[in-house]
């Protein structure tokens, strides 16, 4: 089990981890001290920003071949808009599989991919895909059924205060939140609800 974390920091957190570390119960953002308790044989590696930048550039070189619009989302993460590229490259799921293969063969990195009609669903699909099969397509119209059984913590851009508030109301799944009426949500979160 391997994790990447800043060395020597008293409050260091896990920045990245291997599948083996994940299987041991370690999660990204977990304090290193807790991770070591969960997994005494955990190997900690320091971050290597120069290596990440080089790998990210190599990844984006591959992505640029297939998508006219790329929105970077941190090291090794990006959203691709494949609108209008079907005649040139085929269906989005086929493009995703081709990109995965090129990344695996060209820069020897595993790539989890979510294919969907919007960023929220595609990013959630990519997170689910990390546990296998590494490529997950959510067909248009099936988004509510796909999201409903997912943990409420899964949407990536949910701010911590909102997440805590949802936890206070014992909402564990996205589907539980979706089942509430607008009036119920606004009574807790106000107009932004």
N, C-alpha and C positions, 0 to 999 in steps of 0.2 A: 504494500500500500504506500502510495506516494502523494504528498501534498506540497504545494508551493505556498510559502509564507515568508514574510520579512524576518530575517534573523535577528535575535536579540531583543526584539521589542516586547515589553511586558504585556501589552494588550494586543499582540499580533493576532490576525485572523487568517483563516485559510482562504487563499485567493483562487486556487484551482486544485483539482484532485484527480487521481486515477479512479478507474472503475472499482478497483480493489478497495480503495479507501472509502468510496461511497458505499460499498457492500458492508463495510465495517461500521456504518452509521455516521460517517463524517459528512458534513455538508459545507458548501461554499459559504464563507462568512462566519463560520464557527470559530470561537476562540481556540488558538493552538493548544492551550493548556487543557481544554476539554477534549480536543481531538486526541491528544496523547493519552488521556485516561481511557477513552474508548478503544484506542488501538495502540498499545504499547510499542509495537514494532513498526510504527509509522515512520517513513523516511521523509524528512523535511528538506526541501530544496529552496534556495533563495530565488526570488524573481530575476529574470534576465530580460530587461526591456529591449535590448538590442536584438536579441534572438526573436522576441515576439514581433518586433517591428519588421524584421526580415521575413518572417513567416507570413505576417499579415500582408506585406507587399506582394509576396508570391501568390497568396490566395487571391488578392484583388486583381492580379494580372490574369488569372484564370477566369474570374467572374466577369471581367470587362469584355471577354470574348462573346458572352451570351446575353448580357443585359445592357440596354441603353441607359438605364437609370439604376444606380447603385447608391444605397444609403448606408455608409459605414456605421457600425454600432459597437465600437470598441474593438479590442484586439480579437481578430478571428471571427467577428460577427458582422453580418451585413444583411440588409433587406434588398432583394432584387425585384424590380418591376419588369415582368416579362410580357406586359401588355403589347400586343401587336407583333410578337416575335414567332408566333406559331408556324407560319409558312416557312420561315427560315430554319428554325431549330426543332419544331415539333411541340408536343404538349409540354406544359410546365413540369410535370412529374418526370418526363423523359429527360428534360434539360437538367433537372435536379440530379437525376441518377448519373448523367454524363459528367456533371461538375464533380460529384462525389468521387467518381472513378478517377478523374484527372487529378484531383487533389490527393487522393490516396497514392496514385502512381507517381505523380510529379513531385510532391513535397512530403509525401509519406505521413500525412496527418489524417486521423479519422474526422469525418465531418457529419454532424447531425443536421438534417434538413427538414423543415416543415413547409409544405406547399399548401397555400390557402388563398382566399380572396382578399385578406387584409393582414396587417402587421400583427395585431393582437393574436389572431388565431394561428398564423404561421409561426410566430415565436413560441406560442404555447405548444404547438405540434412539434417544433424542434426540441423543446425541453422534454416532451414525452418520448421523442425518438431517441434521445440519449440512452434510454434504458433498453433500446432495441425496438425496432428494426433499423434505426439510423436514418430512415427516410419515411416520412409519414405525410400522406396527402389527406386533407380534409375537404371533401367535395363541397362545392357551393350548395348551400341550403341545408347542410348537415351540421353547421357550426353549433347551434344550441345543444344538440345531442352530444356532440364531441366535448363541449366545454362543461356541461352540467355535472358530470361526476368528478371533475378535476378539483383539487384543493383550492380554497379561496386564496392561498398564498401564491398560486402559480402566475397570475398576471404580473408581468415584470415591472410595470411602471406604477403600481399601486403604492402610494406613499405609506410609510410606516404608521402614521397616526390613524389613517383610514383602516389599515390592516388591523391595528389594535382594536379599533372601535368595532369592526366586524367580529373580531374574536370575542369582545365583550358580550355581543349578542348571540354567541355560540353558532355563528354561521361558518360552517366548515367547508362547504362545497359551493362552487360557482352556481350550480343549479338552485341551491337554496336561496341565494341572493336574487337570482333571476325570477324566482317564484313570487317574490314580494311585489306589491303594487308600488307605483310611483309615489303615492301618498305615504305609504309606510316607510319607504326609503327616505323621503324628504323630511319626515317627522324626526328622523335620527340625524341626518346629515345636512338638513337645511336645503336651500335652493340648489346647491351643487349636487345633491343626492339624485 
